[in-house]
Amino acid sequence: MLQKNDLKVDDDVIKNTNRCKKDHSCLSDLTDLCKVEMCIADKIHFIKCMNGHTCNYRITFGYSFVCTCPVRKELYNKYKI
């Protein structure tokens, strides 16, 4: 099973995630991640938010949400989490 210590996110990706209100908590607590329900070409990530917190990287798209967070997208693209 993948552990949080196994996660490697490029420093530039973290620096580009400068609007994160949660201080990149997803890198230390995997339970704080929104669930990716569908991903198109590793670029468009449709998510289901697992908590009621607002996020600067969540965009409403019809009846669902799209995640634009560089860190979250890299975690999904690299590790499918």
C-alpha positions as CSV (number, residue, x, y, z in Angstrom):
1,M,0.0,0.0,0.0
2,L,1.2,3.5,-0.9
3,Q,2.3,5.5,2.1
4,K,2.5,9.3,2.3
5,N,6.4,9.0,2.6
6,D,6.4,7.4,-0.8
7,L,4.8,10.5,-2.5
8,K,7.1,12.6,-4.5
9,V,5.7,15.9,-5.9
10,D,8.0,18.1,-7.9
11,D,9.1,21.3,-6.0
12,D,8.0,23.5,-8.9
13,V,4.5,22.0,-8.8
14,I,4.3,22.8,-5.1
15,K,5.5,26.3,-5.7
16,N,2.9,26.8,-8.4
17,T,0.2,25.8,-6.0
18,N,0.3,29.1,-4.3
19,R,-3.4,29.6,-3.7
20,C,-3.8,26.6,-1.4
21,K,-5.7,27.6,1.8
22,K,-4.9,24.2,3.4
23,D,-1.1,24.6,3.4
24,H,-0.7,21.5,1.2
25,S,-2.2,19.2,3.8
26,C,-2.9,16.6,1.1
27,L,0.9,15.9,1.1
28,S,0.7,14.9,4.8
29,D,-2.8,13.5,5.1
30,L,-4.1,11.4,2.3
31,T,-7.6,11.4,3.8
32,D,-7.9,15.2,3.0
33,L,-8.0,14.6,-0.8
34,C,-11.0,15.1,-3.0
35,K,-11.8,11.9,-4.8
36,V,-11.0,12.0,-8.6
37,E,-14.1,10.4,-10.2
38,M,-12.9,10.8,-13.8
39,C,-9.8,12.1,-15.5
40,I,-9.4,13.1,-19.2
41,A,-5.9,12.9,-20.7
42,D,-4.2,13.6,-17.4
43,K,-5.4,17.2,-17.7
44,I,-9.0,17.5,-16.6
45,H,-9.8,16.0,-13.2
46,F,-13.5,15.7,-12.2
47,I,-13.7,15.4,-8.5
48,K,-16.1,14.7,-5.6
49,C,-15.2,16.8,-2.6
50,M,-15.0,14.7,0.5
51,N,-15.4,17.6,2.9
52,G,-17.3,20.8,2.9
53,H,-14.3,23.1,2.8
54,T,-14.0,25.7,0.0
55,C,-11.0,25.4,-2.3
56,N,-9.4,28.0,-4.6
57,Y,-8.7,25.2,-7.1
58,R,-12.3,23.8,-7.4
59,I,-14.3,24.9,-10.3
60,T,-18.0,24.2,-10.8
61,F,-18.8,22.4,-14.0
62,G,-22.5,21.7,-14.4
63,Y,-23.4,19.4,-11.6
64,S,-19.9,18.4,-10.8
65,F,-16.5,20.0,-10.0
66,V,-13.2,20.2,-11.8
67,C,-9.9,20.3,-9.8
68,T,-7.2,22.7,-11.1
69,C,-4.8,22.1,-8.2
70,P,-1.4,21.3,-9.5
71,V,-0.5,19.1,-6.5
72,R,-3.7,17.2,-6.5
73,K,-3.5,16.6,-10.3
74,E,0.1,15.3,-10.0
75,L,-0.8,13.0,-7.1
76,Y,-3.5,11.5,-9.3
77,N,-1.5,11.4,-12.5
78,K,1.6,9.7,-10.8
79,Y,0.0,7.5,-8.2
80,K,-3.7,7.2,-9.1
81,I,-4.8,8.4,-5.7
